Amino acid sequence: MALQSAGSANSIEPGRVSYVELAGRRLALCNVGGTIYAIDDECTHDYGPLDQGRLDGCQIECPRHGARFDVTTGRALTLPAVRPVRTYPVTMEGDDILVEVPD
């Protein structure tokens, strides 16, 4: 695992989602009340882009079929998704977002 820079926290307003590609993975960066969480940017139901979904508190909704995930744990909260989405540890260095991704 390696820490990789994912940009500036100032670029993601609270309650918003952005995406970044790190180590060949597309990740959704979710700002929940000023804390950044990183998850795979892909619904486990039909592979829809989660960064295009709505973030409501710590839950993100897939724009295709409405499956919801907890961005803090990755847990699938509603059908049609039953499998969790992968999460990645985030460290902040000042305003810099660092995400721990597999090598």
N, C-alpha and C positions, 0 to 999 in steps of 0.2 A: 504494500500500500504506500502511496505517496501523496503528499499534500500538493495540490495544484491551485494556482490562482484562478478565481472565477469572477474577478472584477470587483467593482466597488459597491458596497452596501447602499450608498447614496443613490445609486441608479435604480434601485427597486423600492418603490414607495410601500409603506405598510398596507397590507391587504392586497398586494399585487404579486404577480408571478412573472418571471423572466426565464429564458433558457440559455444554456451555454453548452458547448461541446468540450468535453475533457476526456482525454485518454480514449478517444473513439466512442464515447458515450454521450448521448444527448440527455442533459439533466435539466429539471425544472427547479429553479431557485424560488422559494416561497418566503415572503416576508410576513411573518405572523407577529404583529405587535412589536416590531423592531428586531425580532430574532429571525435569522435566516435558516431555513431548512432546505436540504437538497434531496431530491428523489429522482428516480428514473422518469423521464418525460414521456411515459408510454403507459397507457391503461393496460392492465393485465387481462381485460376482457376482450378488447378488439384492437389494441395497439394504437388507440387514438392519442393525439398529442395533449397531454395534461396541461401544458403551459397555456393552452387556448381555453381552458376551462375556468370556472369561477371559483375563487378562493373565498371561503366563508369561515372566518376564524381559523381553526387549524384543519379544516376540511376543504379538499379540492374536489370539484365535480368534473367528470369527463364530459366534454361537449357533445360527444356522439350519442351515448345512451344513458347518461345520468349517473353512472356508478360514482360513488364517493369514497375517498381515501383520507385517512388521517395522515397529514404530512409529517407529523412528529414521530410516528411509529411505522408508517407504511401500511397499516392495517386497512383491509377492504371493509367498508362500513355498510354498503348497500349493494344489492344485486343490480346489474347482472355480474359484477365482479365478485369473485370469491377468493382469489389469490391476492396477497399483499403486493404492493409496489416496493421496490428496493429503495432503501434510504442510505444516505452517505453522511458520515460525520463532518460537521462544519466547524472551523475554527476562525475566529476573527483576529486580525492583527491591525489594530486601528480601524480603518474603514475597509480594509482588504478582506474579501471573502476567500478562505482557503478550504477546499473540499478534499477529503481523503478518498482517493479512488484507487482501484486495483491497478498495478503496473501492467 
